[in-house]
């Protein structure tokens, strides 16, 4: 029902649902409703156009849904299947797919078995989200005495760490540029849980706080310093 076109009765139901989410402070379902509204905002004419703006919007919507999927697989693996590789592998697959439509690497480059012949190693070097699932897959392989598998995954982890460091440097650069241009920083650090603020915040920020950061490991990695990442 989330994907009904927004118009007439559907619009009224959507407004009622979002208002109820705000009243009970259900930020995750509110985020899903916002995402569904963005999807439904495409008209039939929009779907036939191939403008830069529409392509960028489609990419953003896919990245947001991939982030939600990544957080769900990660949360499930971390809390309910920590020593089973299946959910960690699915989490890794979603992480690798996050940049598919940005032209970084084609579909299915990593293959079902992460075999060396089917992997484009650059995919890992541009995707910092691979670090945490790979770390857990290495832990599981080592606990089973599978050194060959562990060594193979550590190669991919090295590339993922490079991506994490690059991502951190890029964020620091943006923060410095923003501070230099404005001379001040925003009072909203993304941790405000006031229900009235949900309507004012970007969807990406809501997804980061209420989906990704509900897993402590992801939140801690986002806050890691460059020194900690390099070590």
N, C-alpha and C positions, 0 to 999 in steps of 0.2 A: 504493500500500500504506500510505501515511501515514494514510489516512482510514478504516481498518478500525476497527470498534467495539472499544473496549478492554474485553475480557472474555475469560476463559479463555486459550486459546493466544495470542490477539492481545495480551493484556496481558503475557504472558511475553516475547513477541517485542519488545514495546515496551520493557520493562525491560532486556532484553539490549542493545537498540540504544542506549538512553540511557546505559547503563553503558559501552558501547564508545566512545561519543562522549566521555564524560568521561575515559576512559583515554587516548585519543589526542588530547584537547583540540580536538575538532572542535566549536567553539561554534556555528557556523552551522547544521549539521545538527541539533545538539542543540536549538537554538531552534525549528527547524521541527517537531521531534518534540513539544516542549512545546506549541506552537501547535496541532498536530493533536490532542493529548490534550485540550486545552481544548474544541476543536470536538466531539470525540467524547463529552464529558461531558454533552452535552445528551441527555436521554431523550426518548422519544416524547411523554410527558406535558408536558415542558418546552416542546416545539415548539408545543403547542396553547395554552399560557398566554401572556398578554400583560402580564406584570408589569414593573414598572420595573426590577427587578434583571436580568431576562432581556434586556430591551431594551438596557440599558447594557452587558451582557456581549457581546451581538452587535455593538454599536457598537465596543467595544474590540477584538474579534477582527478586524473589518473594517479598523479603523485599523492594526492590527499587520500584516495582510497587505498593505495598501496601502503601508506603510512598507517592507516587504520588496521589493515590486514597484518602488517608487520607487528604492530603492537599486540594484536590479539594472539598470533602464533607465539610471540615471545612470552607473553604473560602466561599462556597455557603451558608452555615448555618449562618456564621458570618455577611455576607453582605446582604443577600436576604431573610433569613428565621430565624431571630434571636429568635423569640418567638414561633417557631414551632418545636416540638420535633423530627419529622421524620428524618431530615438530621443529627441532632445531634446523633440520634440512629444509623444511618448508619456509621457515623464517628466512633462511639464507636465500632461497629461491626468490622470495618477494623482494629482499634487499637488492638482489642483482637486477630485478626487473624494474626497479625504480627509475633507472636512467635509460631504459630501452628506447623510448620515444624521443629522447634528446639526441639520438644518433651516436651515442657513445659505443654501443655494441649491439649486434643483431640478436634476434630471439634465439633462445635455447643454446647460447654459446657455452654454457657451463655443463650441459649434458646431464643425464639422469644419474651418472655415477661419478661426476666430477673427474672424469678421466683426463689426463694431460693432453691427449690428442684433440679433445673437444673444447678446451678452455681457451678463452682469450684472456690472458692474465691481466691485461689493462682494465678489464671490467672490475676486478677487485681493487685496483689502485685508484679508482675513481668513485668508490662506493664505501664510505666509512661505516655504513650500517652492517657490513659483513663481519666486523670485528667480534662482536659479542656472540653471535651464533657459532662462528668458527672457533672461538675460544672454548666453548662448551663441547663442540664436536671433537676437538683435540683432547679435552679432558676425558671424554667417554672412550675414545680410541685408546688412550694410554691406560685407562683402567682395565681394558680388555686385552692389553698386551699387544695391540696391533701397531707396532712401531712404524711400519711402512705407511699406513694410513695417516698416522700422526705426523710424520715428516712431510707428507704431501700437503696436508692441511696447513701446516706451519708456513709453507711457502706462500699460500694464499693469504694467510693471516698477516704476513709481512707486508704484502701489497695493500691489504686493508688498513694497516696501521699508517702506511704512507698517506693513504686517502684521508684518514682521520686527522693527521697532522696538517695536511693541506687545507682541509675544511676549517680547522681551528685558526690557521693563519689568515684565511680569507675572511672569517668572521671578525677577527681582531682588526683587520684592515678596515672593514666596513664600520666597526665601532669607532675607530680612530677618525675616519673620515666624517662620520656623523657628528662626533663631538667637536671636530674642528669647524664644521659648517654651522652648527647650531649654538655651540658654546655652552650647551646644557644637555642633560640626559632626561629621558622620559621617566615619570614617576611610576609608570606601570611596568613592572618587571616580569609580568606574565604569571604572577602567583596570586593575584587578586581573585578571591573566590566569591565576591559579592555577585549575587545573581543578576543584578541590574547591569553589571559590566559585560555579561555574555553577549548582549546585543551589539555592543560597541566594538568588540574585539575581532580581528581578522580570523577567519576559519582556521587557517594554518596554525595560529597561536593556540586556539582551543584544542585542536587535535594534538599538538605537542604536549600541552599540560594535562589534558584529561584522558588521553589514550597512551601516548608514548611514555610520559613521565609517571604513570601509575606503576611502572616497573622501575624499581629503585636503581637497577643496574644501568638502564638507559639514561636516567636523570643524572646519575653520578658521572657517566662517561661524558655527557654534554658539559659538565662542569669541570672536567679534568683540565689541568694546566698542560702547556706544551711539554714541560719537563716530565710530567707523569706519563704522557702519551709516548714520549720518546723512550722512556725506560721500560 
